[in-house]
Amino acid sequence: MTQRSSAQTPITLTGIAASPGVVIGEVFRIHDQLDIPRHPIRPEQVDSEIHRLDDAMAHVQRDLSAIRSRILLDAHRKDADIFQVHIMMLDDPMFTDRIRQDMETRYINAEAAVADIGDEFIRAFSASENVHLREKSVDLKDLVQQIIFVLTGQERVDLSNLDTEVIVLAHDLTPSDTALMRKNGILAFATELGTRISHTAILARSLGIPAVVGLGSEMAKAETGDVVIIDGTHGYVILHPNAETIQQYQTEQEKYHAVEVELASLRDTEVQTRDGQRIEIAANIEFHEEVELIQKHGAKGIGLYRTEYFFMNQDHLPSEDELFESYRYVVERVSPEVTIIRTLDLGGDKLAPYLRLPRSSHSLMGLRAIRLCLKHPDIFLTQLRAILRASAYGNAKIMFPMISGLDELREAKWFVEIAQAELTQRGIPFNPEIEIGIMIELPSAAIIADLLAKEADFFSIGTNDLIQYSLAVDRRNEETLSLYEPLHPAVLRLTQSVVQVAHDAGIDVSLCGEMAGDPVFSLLLIGMGLTKLSMSPPVIPEIKKVISSISLKEAQSLIAEIMKLPTAGEIEVYIWKEAVERFPELMNWV
């Protein structure tokens, strides 16, 4: 590929930081080239067109299965499940039968029917208030394109087999495009569309490919062969950079690499403040295959095993044995460290379509989490028996989500007793002394934490929900997202009060929300007296760096000053100033 020389003025575009890292390289521009033929067919041609459609869908299903298998070989189960969802869409009669029906009633060719019905579903998903359905529209668009590519015989750009290292620029990239990228072939990518929580962005972070999304139409000014700089950490794309800008970002690359090397060296170190206060750093996981990440990033056990995703990524209700095998796999490999297994938190924006739950379960204020489990004891007891059986193989604990008061806690514990009695009757071993804790994520639970502490073995503060319920801000609503303030004085006061109540009651308390994995916020949490944090495995080295660089006395002094400030904005300015002064190299990359 020949680099295009250009005397054009550098252009800096600001987008969404989707995957961190700085890359300088040549552009490989992908243009939308999918032509969709559209023509009428005669009634006697319908059967042959349906046969063409079925062959194309079978072809796509084989391709998707191959991609999924390739990702599984790299131990990326969570990413592989994205393509399992694609495969399930191909088997969904609500979608595929509508395409066949359209061909039979309108007498149009297969490509046109796939495009039209696909657009119909995509528009419906895109307009949904449910964030998962909006993301599903992207998956469906990907699937529709793949089917049409096969039907038309058009060739897609093969991003897995480029003959040189490039930076890909595109209007948009589908999850399957991203999954085909090779680290040695794709240095980075940038797209005009996209969000940080899109499957494309998630895959980029998993593959370690720097990326910026949501850049808009200005990116069209770059073409294949141009030099471009991608700053996936801060969300910048510099088109046509001059020599001075290139040199500046080469220095940034060196700094970033040095930080990565230093953080990697902290993997196996015990975490303690400069004055000797030990802090336990555990991991949050969603799938049993993620156990390998615990050792890779130096976590001490699992502080939150989210179990609902096992239900969401299947087309049937998992059996007790399926759940048991999954939980046992984790517990055995993590022991003697603890595995805290949270019971189902379905509902709200986490749905399992095959359960056909009532519409109220779609609401964040509706039938979700422990409320849903108590309404469906058959599902709840199946999961509790599986967790109890796994407890015979290592250090496992049970944790209930969304507890609002003592009545719910007592009822949930009663179901544990029922599950224990059933296993005893069946002669199946379990740990009869298994600890039972609760998530503190509702204001009501935080306010009566002293009462709950008398009947719970431990607390885990879930700041993600505590923030949105305390401030009445739906995290899925883009119009109010700016009001989602982790540093709101009310949130900090609730968190600090729960920590103090747990200490006074003599029970363990940890924090497993996103705040735990933020290097800046972790300073405050240590100052509040938290000695156990649980977070996404990749951020653990950063948190270790921050904690080991500050004394407990300094953190306590910091929180004392913070709690005097009246607004989230003032608190943010203060804490960032402190963090940048203490950790200038690290803060440049968070």
C-alpha positions in Angstrom: 0.0 0.0 0.0 1.5 3.3 -1.0 1.2 6.2 1.4 -0.6 9.2 0.0 1.4 12.4 0.5 -0.6 15.4 1.6 -0.1 19.0 2.5 -3.6 19.3 3.9 -4.1 21.0 7.2 -4.5 18.5 10.1 -8.1 17.9 11.2 -8.9 16.7 14.7 -12.2 14.8 15.1 -13.7 14.1 18.4 -15.7 10.9 18.9 -16.4 8.2 21.5 -13.4 6.5 23.1 -14.3 2.9 22.5 -11.1 1.0 23.1 -7.8 2.5 24.6 -4.5 3.0 22.9 -2.7 5.3 20.5 -1.8 4.2 16.9 -0.3 6.0 13.9 -0.7 4.4 10.5 -2.2 4.3 7.0 -5.8 4.3 6.3 -7.7 1.4 4.7 -11.1 2.9 3.8 -14.1 0.7 3.6 -17.0 2.1 1.5 -20.5 0.8 1.6 -20.8 -1.4 -1.5 -23.8 -3.6 -0.9 -26.1 -3.5 -4.0 -29.5 -5.0 -3.4 -31.2 -6.2 -6.6 -35.0 -5.7 -6.6 -37.3 -7.3 -9.1 -40.7 -9.0 -9.3 -41.0 -12.8 -9.5 -43.8 -15.0 -10.9 -45.9 -17.2 -8.6 -44.2 -20.3 -9.9 -40.8 -18.8 -9.0 -41.6 -18.4 -5.3 -40.5 -21.9 -4.3 -37.1 -21.6 -6.0 -36.6 -18.1 -4.4 -37.4 -19.6 -0.9 -34.9 -22.4 -1.7 -32.2 -19.7 -2.5 -33.0 -18.0 0.8 -32.8 -21.2 2.8 -29.4 -22.0 1.2 -28.1 -18.5 1.9 -29.2 -18.7 5.6 -27.6 -22.1 6.0 -24.4 -20.7 4.5 -24.4 -17.7 6.9 -25.1 -20.0 9.9 -22.0 -22.0 9.0 -19.9 -18.8 8.7 -21.2 -17.6 12.1 -20.5 -20.9 13.8 -17.0 -20.8 12.4 -16.4 -17.3 13.7 -17.8 -18.3 17.1 -15.6 -21.3 17.3 -12.5 -19.2 16.4 -13.3 -16.8 19.2 -13.9 -19.6 21.7 -10.5 -20.9 20.9 -9.1 -17.6 22.1 -11.1 -18.0 25.4 -13.4 -15.1 24.7 -16.7 -16.8 25.6 -18.5 -13.5 26.2 -17.6 -12.3 22.7 -18.5 -15.6 21.2 -22.0 -15.4 22.6 -22.6 -12.3 20.5 -22.5 -14.6 17.5 -24.6 -17.2 19.2 -27.3 -14.5 19.3 -26.9 -14.0 15.5 -27.4 -17.8 15.0 -30.5 -17.7 17.2 -31.9 -14.9 15.1 -31.6 -17.2 12.0 -33.7 -19.8 13.8 -36.3 -17.3 14.9 -39.5 -18.0 12.9 -40.8 -14.5 13.7 -38.1 -13.1 11.5 -37.5 -15.8 8.9 -41.2 -16.7 8.3 -41.9 -13.0 7.7 -39.4 -13.0 4.9 -40.9 -16.1 3.3 -44.4 -14.7 3.7 -43.3 -11.4 2.1 -42.0 -13.3 -1.0 -45.2 -15.3 -1.2 -47.6 -12.3 -1.0 -45.7 -9.5 -2.8 -43.9 -11.8 -5.3 -40.5 -10.1 -4.9 -37.0 -11.6 -5.0 -35.2 -13.0 -1.9 -32.7 -10.1 -1.6 -35.5 -7.5 -1.6 -37.6 -9.4 0.9 -34.6 -9.8 3.3 -33.8 -6.1 3.0 -37.4 -5.0 3.5 -38.3 -7.2 6.4 -34.9 -6.6 8.0 -35.4 -2.8 7.8 -38.9 -3.3 9.4 -37.4 -5.2 12.4 -34.4 -2.9 12.6 -36.6 0.2 12.8 -38.7 -1.4 15.5 -35.7 -2.4 17.6 -33.9 1.0 17.1 -37.0 2.8 18.5 -37.2 0.7 21.6 -36.5 2.2 25.1 -34.8 -1.1 26.0 -31.0 -0.7 25.5 -30.6 -4.4 24.6 -33.2 -4.2 21.9 -31.5 -1.1 20.4 -28.2 -3.0 20.4 -30.1 -6.0 18.8 -30.9 -3.7 15.8 -27.1 -3.6 15.1 -26.9 -7.4 15.3 -29.8 -7.8 12.9 -28.4 -5.3 10.5 -25.2 -7.3 10.4 -27.2 -10.5 9.8 -29.2 -9.0 7.0 -26.1 -7.8 5.2 -24.5 -11.2 5.5 -27.6 -13.0 4.0 -27.7 -10.5 1.1 -24.0 -10.8 0.4 -24.4 -14.6 0.0 -27.6 -14.2 -2.1 -25.9 -11.7 -4.5 -22.5 -13.3 -4.6 -20.9 -10.0 -3.7 -17.6 -10.2 -1.9 -17.2 -8.6 1.5 -13.9 -7.0 2.5 -11.9 -9.7 4.3 -10.5 -7.9 7.4 -8.8 -11.2 8.6 -6.4 -11.4 5.7 -5.0 -7.9 4.9 -1.4 -8.0 3.5 -0.3 -5.0 5.5 -0.9 -3.3 8.8 -3.6 -0.6 8.5 -6.1 1.6 10.3 -9.6 0.8 9.1 -12.0 3.7 8.6 -15.7 3.0 7.8 -19.1 4.4 8.1 -19.9 1.5 10.4 -18.5 -1.9 11.3 -20.6 -4.9 12.2 -19.6 -7.3 15.0 -18.7 -9.9 12.5 -16.4 -7.4 10.7 -14.7 -6.7 14.0 -14.3 -10.3 15.0 -12.5 -11.1 11.8 -9.8 -8.5 12.6 -6.3 -9.8 13.3 -4.2 -7.9 15.8 -1.2 -8.0 13.4 -3.3 -6.8 10.5 -5.6 -4.2 12.0 -3.8 -1.6 14.1 -7.0 0.3 15.0 -10.3 1.4 13.6 -12.7 4.4 13.6 -16.3 4.6 12.5 -18.8 7.4 11.8 -21.5 5.6 13.8 -21.4 3.5 17.0 -21.5 3.8 20.8 -19.2 2.6 23.5 -21.6 -0.2 24.5 -22.1 -1.5 21.0 -21.0 -5.1 20.3 -18.4 -3.7 17.9 -16.8 -1.6 20.7 -17.0 -4.5 23.1 -15.2 -6.8 20.7 -12.5 -4.1 20.0 -11.7 -3.9 23.7 -11.6 -7.6 24.0 -9.2 -8.0 21.0 -7.1 -5.1 22.3 -7.6 -3.0 19.1 -7.7 0.8 19.8 -10.9 2.3 18.4 -12.9 5.5 18.2 -16.6 5.5 17.2 -19.4 8.0 16.6 -17.2 10.4 14.6 -19.8 11.6 12.2 -19.5 12.4 8.5 -16.3 14.5 8.7 -14.3 11.3 8.7 -15.2 10.9 5.0 -12.3 13.3 4.3 -9.8 10.5 4.8 -9.1 7.9 2.0 -7.0 4.8 1.7 -3.3 5.5 2.0 -3.6 8.7 4.1 -1.8 8.9 7.4 -4.1 9.1 10.5 -3.7 9.0 14.2 -6.2 7.1 16.4 -6.3 8.0 20.1 -8.8 5.4 21.4 -8.1 6.4 25.0 -9.5 10.0 24.7 -11.6 9.6 21.6 -9.6 11.6 19.0 -8.9 11.0 15.4 -6.3 13.2 13.7 -6.6 13.3 9.9 -3.6 14.4 7.8 -1.3 15.0 10.8 1.8 17.1 10.3 5.3 16.0 11.5 5.0 17.8 14.8 1.7 16.1 15.6 3.1 12.7 14.7 6.1 13.2 16.9 3.8 14.3 19.8 1.8 11.1 19.5 4.8 8.9 19.1 5.8 10.2 22.6 2.3 9.4 23.8 2.6 5.9 22.5 5.9 5.3 24.4 4.2 6.6 27.6 1.2 4.4 27.1 3.4 1.3 26.6 5.4 2.1 29.7 2.3 2.3 31.8 1.1 -1.0 30.4 4.4 -2.7 31.3 4.3 -1.2 34.8 0.7 -2.3 35.4 1.4 -5.8 34.2 4.2 -6.2 36.7 1.6 -5.7 39.5 -0.4 -8.7 38.6 0.8 -11.0 41.4 1.4 -8.5 44.1 -0.5 -8.2 47.3 -2.4 -4.9 47.6 -1.8 -2.6 50.5 -1.6 1.1 51.1 1.7 2.8 51.9 1.0 2.6 55.6 0.2 -1.2 55.5 -3.6 -1.4 55.1 -4.4 -4.5 53.1 -7.0 -4.2 50.4 -8.6 -7.3 48.8 -9.2 -6.8 45.0 -11.7 -9.4 43.6 -13.2 -9.8 40.1 -16.6 -9.4 38.6 -17.4 -12.1 36.1 -20.4 -13.0 33.9 -19.4 -16.4 32.4 -17.6 -19.4 33.9 -15.1 -19.3 31.1 -13.8 -15.9 32.5 -12.1 -17.7 35.4 -8.8 -17.5 33.5 -9.0 -13.7 33.7 -8.8 -13.9 37.5 -5.2 -15.2 37.4 -4.3 -13.1 34.3 -5.1 -9.9 36.1 -4.2 -10.8 39.7 -7.7 -10.9 41.3 -8.3 -12.3 44.8 -11.4 -14.4 44.2 -14.7 -13.4 42.7 -16.7 -10.7 44.4 -19.6 -10.8 42.0 -20.6 -13.7 39.7 -23.5 -12.4 37.6 -25.5 -15.4 36.8 -28.3 -14.0 34.6 -26.3 -13.9 31.4 -26.2 -17.7 31.4 -30.0 -17.5 31.2 -30.0 -14.7 28.6 -27.8 -16.4 26.1 -29.8 -19.6 25.7 -33.1 -20.4 24.1 -34.3 -22.5 27.0 -34.5 -22.4 30.8 -31.2 -24.1 32.0 -31.5 -27.2 34.1 -30.2 -27.6 37.7 -27.4 -29.8 36.4 -26.4 -27.3 33.7 -26.2 -24.5 36.3 -24.4 -26.8 38.8 -21.7 -27.7 36.3 -21.1 -24.0 35.5 -21.0 -22.9 39.1 -18.8 -25.9 40.2 -16.3 -25.1 37.4 -15.8 -21.6 38.8 -15.8 -22.5 42.5 -13.3 -25.4 42.1 -10.9 -23.2 40.2 -11.1 -20.2 42.4 -10.9 -21.9 45.8 -9.6 -21.4 48.3 -10.5 -17.9 47.4 -14.2 -17.0 47.6 -16.7 -17.1 44.8 -19.8 -14.9 45.6 -22.6 -16.1 43.4 -25.4 -13.5 42.9 -28.8 -15.0 42.3 -30.7 -14.0 39.1 -31.0 -10.3 38.4 -33.3 -10.7 35.4 -35.7 -7.9 34.4 -35.2 -4.3 33.5 -32.8 -4.3 30.6 -31.8 -7.9 31.1 -34.4 -10.2 29.6 -34.6 -13.9 28.6 -37.3 -13.9 25.8 -38.2 -17.5 26.2 -39.4 -16.9 29.7 -42.2 -14.6 28.3 -42.1 -12.4 31.4 -44.8 -9.8 32.0 -44.3 -6.3 30.6 -43.7 -5.0 34.1 -40.5 -7.0 34.3 -39.1 -4.7 31.5 -39.2 -1.8 33.9 -36.4 -0.8 36.2 -39.1 -0.2 38.8 -41.0 -3.4 38.0 -40.7 -7.2 38.6 -37.0 -7.8 38.5 -34.1 -9.4 40.4 -35.2 -10.9 43.8 -38.8 -9.8 43.2 -39.0 -11.9 40.0 -37.3 -14.8 41.7 -39.8 -14.8 44.6 -42.6 -14.7 42.1 -41.2 -17.7 40.3 -40.0 -20.2 43.0 -39.5 -23.0 40.5 -36.8 -20.9 38.7 -35.4 -19.6 42.1 -35.2 -23.0 43.8 -33.5 -24.6 40.7 -30.7 -22.0 40.9 -30.4 -22.2 44.7 -30.0 -26.0 44.6 -27.3 -25.6 41.9 -25.4 -23.0 44.0 -25.7 -25.2 47.1 -24.4 -28.2 45.3 -21.4 -26.2 44.0 -20.6 -25.1 47.6 -19.5 -28.6 48.3 -16.5 -28.1 46.0 -15.0 -24.9 47.4 -15.5 -21.5 49.0 -18.9 -20.3 47.7 -21.3 -17.7 49.0 -24.9 -16.7 48.0 -25.8 -13.1 47.4 -29.3 -11.7 46.8 -29.8 -8.6 44.5 -32.2 -5.7 44.9 -33.2 -6.4 48.5 -35.4 -3.5 49.7 -36.2 -4.7 53.2 -36.3 -7.5 55.8 -39.4 -9.2 54.5 -37.7 -9.9 51.1 -34.5 -11.0 52.8 -36.3 -13.4 55.1 -38.4 -14.9 52.3 -35.3 -15.4 50.1 -33.5 -17.1 53.0 -36.6 -19.3 53.6 -36.2 -20.5 50.0 -32.6 -21.4 50.7 -33.8 -23.6 53.6 -36.2 -25.3 51.3 -33.5 -26.0 48.7 -31.2 -27.3 51.5 -34.0 -29.7 52.7 -34.6 -30.9 49.1 -30.9 -31.7 48.6 -30.7 -33.4 52.0 -33.6 -35.6 51.1 -31.9 -36.5 47.8 -28.6 -37.2 49.6 -26.7 -34.6 47.7 -23.8 -32.8 49.7 -23.6 -29.1 50.2 -22.1 -26.6 52.7 -24.8 -26.2 55.4 -22.9 -23.2 56.8 -22.8 -21.3 53.5 -22.8 -17.5 54.0 -25.7 -15.5 52.6 -25.3 -11.8 51.8 -27.2 -9.1 50.0 -26.6 -6.3 47.5 -27.1 -2.8 48.9 -28.3 -1.1 45.8 -31.6 0.5 46.8 -31.9 3.6 49.0 -34.3 1.7 51.3 -31.7 -0.9 52.0 -29.0 1.7 52.6 -31.3 3.5 55.1 -32.1 0.4 57.1 -28.7 -1.3 56.7 -28.5 -1.6 60.5 -31.6 -3.8 60.5 -30.4 -5.9 57.5 -27.0 -6.4 59.0 -28.6 -8.4 61.8 -29.8 -11.0 59.3 -27.2 -10.9 56.5 -23.7 -12.4 56.7 -22.2 -9.7 54.5 -23.0 -6.6 52.3 -21.9 -5.8 48.8 -22.6 -2.3 47.7 -23.8 -2.1 44.1 -23.3 1.5 43.2 -24.5 1.2 39.6 -28.1 0.8 40.8 -27.7 2.7 44.0 -26.8 5.8 41.9 -29.7 5.5 39.5 -32.4 4.7 42.2 -31.1 7.4 44.5 -31.1 10.1 41.8 -34.1 8.8 39.8 -31.9 8.6 36.7 -32.4 5.7 34.2 -29.0 4.8 32.9 -30.6 3.7 29.6 -32.1 7.2 29.0 -29.6 9.3 26.9 -31.5 12.5 27.7 -30.9 12.1 31.5 -27.5 10.3 31.4 -25.7 13.5 32.3 -27.5 13.5 35.6 -26.1 10.1 36.5 -23.6 11.3 39.1 -21.5 8.8 41.0 -20.0 11.7 43.0 -23.3 13.2 44.1 -23.1 13.9 47.8 -26.2 11.8 48.5 -24.6 8.8 46.9 -21.3 9.3 48.8 -23.1 9.7 52.1 -25.3 6.6 51.6 -22.2 4.6 50.7 -20.2 5.8 53.6 -23.1 5.1 56.0 -23.5 1.5 54.8 -19.7 0.9 55.3 -19.9 2.2 58.8 -23.0 0.2 59.7 -21.3 -3.0 58.4 -18.2 -2.3 60.5 -20.3 -1.6 63.6 -22.2 -4.9 63.0 -19.0 -6.8 62.5 -19.9 -8.1 59.0 -17.9 -8.0 55.8 -18.7 -5.2 53.3 -17.4 -4.8 49.8 -18.2 -2.6 46.8 -18.7 -4.2 43.4 -20.1 -1.3 41.2 -18.3 0.5 38.4 -17.0 3.0 41.0 -14.7 0.2 42.4 -12.9 -0.1 39.0 -12.3 3.7 38.6 -8.8 4.7 39.7 -10.0 8.1 40.8 -13.0 6.9 42.7 -11.1 4.2 44.4 -9.2 6.8 46.4 -12.5 7.8 48.0 -13.6 4.3 48.7 -10.4 3.4 50.6 -10.9 6.6 52.6 -14.4 5.5 53.5 -13.0 2.4 55.1 -13.7 -0.2 52.4 -11.0 -2.9 52.4 -12.7 -5.1 49.7 -13.4 -4.0 46.2 -14.6 -6.1 43.2 -14.3 -5.0 39.6 -13.9 -6.0 35.9 -10.6 -8.0 35.7 -8.7 -5.8 33.2 -8.8 -2.7 35.4 -7.4 -4.5 38.5 -3.7 -3.5 37.8 -4.6 0.2 37.6 -6.4 0.0 40.9 -3.5 -1.8 42.5 -1.2 1.0 41.3 -3.4 3.7 42.9 -3.9 1.9 46.2 -0.2 1.1 46.7 0.7 4.7 46.0 -1.4 6.3 48.8 -1.6 5.9 52.6 -4.8 5.1 54.4 -4.4 8.3 56.4 -4.1 10.3 53.1 -7.3 8.7 51.7 -9.2 9.4 55.0 -8.1 13.0 54.9 -9.2 13.2 51.2 -12.7 11.8 51.9 -13.1 14.2 54.9 -12.5 17.2 52.6 -14.7 15.7 49.8 -17.7 15.3 52.2 -17.6 19.0 52.9 -18.3 19.9 49.3 -21.9 20.5 48.3 -22.1 19.4 44.6 -20.9 16.6 42.4 -19.2 19.1 40.1 -17.1 20.6 42.9 -16.2 17.1 44.1 -15.1 15.9 40.7 -12.9 18.9 40.2 -11.3 18.4 43.6 -10.7 14.7 43.3 -9.3 14.9 39.7 -6.9 17.6 40.8 -5.7 15.4 43.6 -5.4 12.3 41.3 -3.5 14.1 38.6 -1.0 15.5 41.1 -0.5 12.1 42.6 -0.5 9.8 39.5 0.2 12.0 36.4 1.3 9.1 34.2 -1.6 6.9 35.1 -4.3 9.6 35.0 -3.3 10.4 31.4 -4.8 7.1 30.4 -8.1 6.9 32.4 
